[in-house]
Amino acid sequence: MGARVLYRDGLMLVIDKPAGLAVHRGPKGGESLEDYFGALRYGLPRAPALAHRLDRDTSGCLVLGRHRKALALLGHLFKSGRVGKCYWAVVEGDPEADDGRIDLPLGRLDAKRGWWMKHDAAGQPATTTWKVLGRAAGMAWLALEPLTGRTHQLRVHCAATGWPIIGDAIYGNAPHHGGPGLQLLSREVVVPLYKNREAIRVTAPVPPHMRERLQACGLVTQPVTEEVGRPREGGDL
């Protein structure tokens, strides 16, 4: 887990979450990302904790708070929409425009389905902006920015617009077993954590299961991961 740390200072860690691992232990138990947080204490008495969440099959930037005050601050930043988030996705189809905005409220698909969601006119407002970064036969590479933080927002919005994310077994056309893996990466977070300082910008590398399709869509070389930040004890709270 230490090798997956993209950024570290006195308040925050950003790690490169692997695809296929849930952040929380489910009701039936099993392995989760939180099981490994004890290795990320770096001298503090308690393990860090999640400041937000990513789906099991989504990879990339995941923000952790290193103690309670840090978690409270990060929670406020996320809730108020001040944390910038950019995702990369490879979708089926070919969007007609080069960019756009999706405004589709979301509600629960079925009470028995837990976190599964659907477009629901009476649901919670949800907005996503998107831009085409590359195209290939039958698919496109998108940059997605969720302006709200609803469950499965990007996956539902892409599917409802007519270009589901490749590898999505819930909202797309992927098989439930043996598919290509969800082509969704939490590519970048921008966190205005400290007063009178520039926001912290952290970028995640492209995971192996997304390289082939991104390269087909025009990604020339795999971007270089940002260096791990030097630890800074304390900070402006």
Secondary structure, 3 states (H helix, E strand, C coil): CHHHEEEECCCEEEEEECCCCCCCCECCECCCHHHHHHHHCCCCCCCCEECCCCCCCCEEEEEEECCHHHHHHHHHHHHCCCCEEEEEEEEECCCCCCEEEEECCEEECCHHHCCCEEECCCCECCEEEEEEEEEECCEEEEEEEECCCCCCHHHHHHHHHCCCECCCCCCCCCCCCCCCCCCEEEEEEEECCCCCCCCEEEECCCCHHHHHHHHHCCCCCCCCCCCCCCCCCCCCC
